[in-house]
Structures are given as structure tokens and as C-alpha cells.
Amino acid sequence: MKNAHVINFISIDDIKKNISYYFNQFKNNAVICFRNANLSKAEQVEVLKIFGDYSGWFPNTELLNDPIN
């Protein structure tokens, strides 16, 4: 069984700037973990929306009244 791919968390801005890298890590590994992220719920949703905007998936910033918030 393959374990989750662990990535040292730098910042949400780093994820935004390097989303293609992080998304490819997700595609190639199915699960990624950001070590030492310690994100609030709102920050977790922000990261999900960054991935959603890049991939065209939900959640993303285009959808209004999303149930995650």
C-alpha cells in the first residue's frame, strides 16, 4: 500500500504560485499531505478552492453559496 505523499508546507501563497507542481503531485500520488500546515478551516477551504480553480473541480471560487463555508 502506498502512503500519502508528504510535502513540507511553506505558505498558501506558495501553493498559489506553484499550483501546477502541487496539482501534479496530487495527480501522481492520489493523496498529498502538507506537513506543519496548521491551517484554520477558512484557510483549508482557501487551499481547496485554489486546487478547484486550477483543476475546474469543486470547490472553487466561481461557485457562490458553496456549502463548505
MONORJO-V724030 format. One record per pair of residues at least 12 apart in sequence whose C-alpha atoms are under 6 Angstrom apart, sorted by the first residue. I is the first residue (numbers start at 0). J is the second residue. D is the distance in Angstrom with one decimal. If there is no record, write none. Layout:
{{I/J/D} {I/J/D}}
This chain:
{{3/30/5.1} {3/31/5.4} {4/31/4.6} {5/31/5.8} {5/32/4.8} {6/32/6.0} {6/33/5.0} {6/34/5.9} {7/33/5.6} {7/34/4.8} {8/33/5.1} {8/34/5.5} {8/36/5.4} {48/60/5.9}}
